[in-house]
């Protein structure tokens, strides 16, 4: 995995063809001209199984990391509770 400088953004996603949730932050970052690195993991793959635990605290995507993925500050979407 590449080393990140503090403040670098890394977006961890699944294949954009199969995951609209992954596509949304990717489109937003691109449209706003925000520089980021992309890590794409394929669902149900050995790579997913071996890397998702380190790259996503919830084991779900997308996750936006500030700093080193797995060691920096993660941001992910939390579903709204139905009342």
C-alpha positions in Angstrom: 0.0 0.0 0.0 1.3 3.5 -0.7 2.4 5.7 2.1 0.2 8.9 2.5 1.4 12.3 3.6 -0.7 13.6 6.5 -3.8 15.3 5.1 -3.9 13.2 1.9 -7.3 11.8 1.1 -7.9 8.2 0.1 -11.3 6.9 -0.9 -11.9 3.2 -0.4 -14.7 1.9 -2.6 -16.1 -1.1 -4.3 -16.5 -1.4 -8.1 -18.5 1.7 -9.2 -20.4 -0.4 -11.7 -22.0 -2.4 -8.9 -22.0 0.0 -5.9 -23.9 3.3 -6.3 -22.9 4.1 -2.7 -19.2 3.9 -3.8 -19.9 6.1 -6.9 -21.5 9.0 -5.0 -18.5 10.3 -3.0 -16.2 9.5 -6.0 -18.4 11.8 -8.2 -18.6 14.5 -5.6 -14.8 14.6 -5.0 -14.2 14.7 -8.8 -16.8 17.3 -9.5 -15.4 19.6 -6.7 -11.8 19.2 -7.9 -10.7 17.6 -4.6 -7.6 15.5 -5.0 -7.8 12.0 -3.7 -6.3 8.5 -4.1 -8.7 5.7 -4.9 -8.5 2.1 -3.5 -11.0 -0.1 -5.2 -11.8 -3.5 -3.7 -13.9 -6.1 -5.5 -16.8 -7.6 -3.5 -16.4 -11.2 -2.6 -12.8 -11.5 -3.5 -9.6 -12.5 -1.7 -8.4 -8.9 -1.8 -11.7 -7.8 -0.1 -11.3 -10.5 2.6 -7.7 -9.6 3.3 -7.9 -5.8 3.2 -11.4 -4.6 4.2 -10.8 -5.0 8.0 -7.9 -2.7 7.9 -9.4 -0.2 5.4 -12.9 0.1 6.8 -13.8 0.2 10.5 -17.3 -1.0 9.6 -16.1 -3.5 6.9 -18.3 -1.5 4.5 -17.6 1.0 1.7 -17.2 3.8 0.9 -14.8 5.2 3.5 -12.8 8.4 3.1 -9.5 8.5 4.9 -7.5 11.6 5.8 -4.0 10.4 6.2 -2.8 6.9 6.0 -5.6 4.4 5.3 -6.0 2.3 8.3 -4.1 4.7 10.5 -5.5 8.1 9.8 -8.9 9.6 10.3 -11.8 7.6 8.6 -15.2 9.1 7.6 -18.1 6.9 6.6 -21.8 7.2 6.2 -23.9 6.1 9.1 -27.5 5.1 8.3 -30.3 7.1 9.7 -32.2 5.5 12.5 -35.9 5.1 11.8 -38.1 6.3 14.7 
